[in-house]
Amino acid sequence: MTKTVKFVALFLVLALAASAASSHTVTFFQPSTVSGTELKAGDYKLVMDNDKVVIQKGKEKVEATVKVETADSKFSTTSVRYSDQNGKMKVTEIRLGGTNTKLVFN
């Protein structure tokens, strides 16, 4: 009976870990606009949960809806792609280093 309880507990822990949001770090080297919010240059925590992304540094926090795409191979480093909109750099895509995940911003 004890082994069964331990097995069920281990299974639940693994299931929760697998379903939890994943976290990464992204560095913006210039002021960057995400979902209409301008973020200062610096390192930010990026938390993914399905098609939602939260980018946060201290009190600065922005939530965005993204399209999660899978590339054919892993990205060696995390990179940010921008589009220039009226002189402001809008984040259009983040490629997560060490994964084959690409986040495309709407």
C-alpha positions as CSV (number, residue, x, y, z in Angstrom):
1,M,0.0,0.0,0.0
2,T,2.8,2.4,0.8
3,K,4.4,1.9,-2.6
4,T,1.1,2.7,-4.3
5,V,0.7,5.9,-2.3
6,K,4.3,7.0,-3.1
7,F,3.7,6.2,-6.8
8,V,0.5,8.3,-6.9
9,A,2.2,11.2,-5.1
10,L,5.1,11.1,-7.5
11,F,2.8,11.0,-10.5
12,L,0.9,14.0,-9.3
13,V,4.1,16.0,-8.7
14,L,5.3,15.2,-12.2
15,A,1.9,16.0,-13.7
16,L,1.9,19.4,-12.0
17,A,5.4,20.1,-13.1
18,A,4.6,19.3,-16.7
19,S,1.6,21.5,-16.7
20,A,3.2,24.5,-15.0
21,A,4.1,27.6,-17.0
22,S,7.6,27.7,-18.4
23,S,10.0,30.5,-17.5
24,H,12.8,32.1,-19.5
25,T,15.0,35.2,-19.5
26,V,15.0,37.7,-22.3
27,T,17.2,40.7,-22.7
28,F,16.1,43.8,-24.5
29,F,19.1,45.9,-25.6
30,Q,16.9,48.9,-26.5
31,P,13.5,50.3,-25.4
32,S,11.0,47.8,-26.7
33,T,7.2,47.9,-27.1
34,V,5.1,44.9,-26.2
35,S,1.3,45.0,-26.5
36,G,1.5,48.8,-26.5
37,T,3.7,49.1,-23.4
38,E,7.2,50.4,-23.7
39,L,9.7,48.4,-21.7
40,K,13.2,49.8,-20.8
41,A,16.3,48.0,-22.0
42,G,17.4,45.2,-19.6
43,D,16.8,41.6,-18.5
44,Y,13.3,40.4,-18.1
45,K,11.6,37.3,-16.9
46,L,9.4,35.7,-19.5
47,V,6.7,33.3,-18.3
48,M,4.8,31.3,-21.0
49,D,1.4,29.7,-20.3
50,N,-0.1,28.4,-23.5
51,D,-0.8,31.4,-25.8
52,K,-0.2,34.0,-23.0
53,V,3.2,35.5,-22.1
54,V,4.0,37.7,-19.2
55,I,7.2,39.7,-19.4
56,Q,8.3,41.2,-16.1
57,K,11.1,43.0,-14.3
58,G,10.4,44.3,-10.8
59,K,7.2,46.3,-11.0
60,E,7.2,46.5,-14.8
61,K,4.9,43.9,-16.2
62,V,3.2,43.3,-19.5
63,E,0.9,40.5,-20.7
64,A,0.6,39.6,-24.3
65,T,-1.1,37.0,-26.5
66,V,1.3,35.1,-28.8
67,K,1.2,32.4,-31.4
68,V,3.6,29.7,-30.3
69,E,5.4,28.1,-33.2
70,T,7.9,25.2,-33.3
71,A,11.0,25.4,-35.5
72,D,12.7,22.5,-37.1
73,S,15.8,22.9,-35.0
74,K,16.8,24.5,-31.6
75,F,17.8,28.1,-31.4
76,S,21.3,28.5,-30.0
77,T,20.5,31.8,-28.2
78,T,17.5,33.8,-27.3
79,S,16.8,36.5,-29.9
80,V,14.3,39.3,-30.3
81,R,13.0,40.5,-33.7
82,Y,11.5,44.0,-34.1
83,S,9.5,46.1,-36.4
84,D,9.9,49.9,-36.5
85,Q,6.5,51.5,-35.9
86,N,6.7,55.3,-35.8
87,G,10.2,55.4,-34.4
88,K,9.4,52.8,-31.7
89,M,10.7,49.3,-31.8
90,K,7.8,46.8,-31.5
91,V,8.6,43.2,-30.5
92,T,7.3,40.9,-33.2
93,E,9.0,37.7,-32.3
94,I,11.1,36.1,-29.6
95,R,13.1,32.9,-30.3
96,L,13.9,31.1,-27.1
97,G,17.5,29.8,-26.9
98,G,18.0,26.1,-26.1
99,T,14.5,25.3,-27.5
100,N,12.8,25.2,-30.8
101,T,10.0,27.5,-29.6
102,K,9.3,30.8,-31.3
103,L,6.8,33.3,-29.9
104,V,5.1,35.5,-32.5
105,F,3.4,38.6,-31.1
106,N,0.1,39.8,-32.6
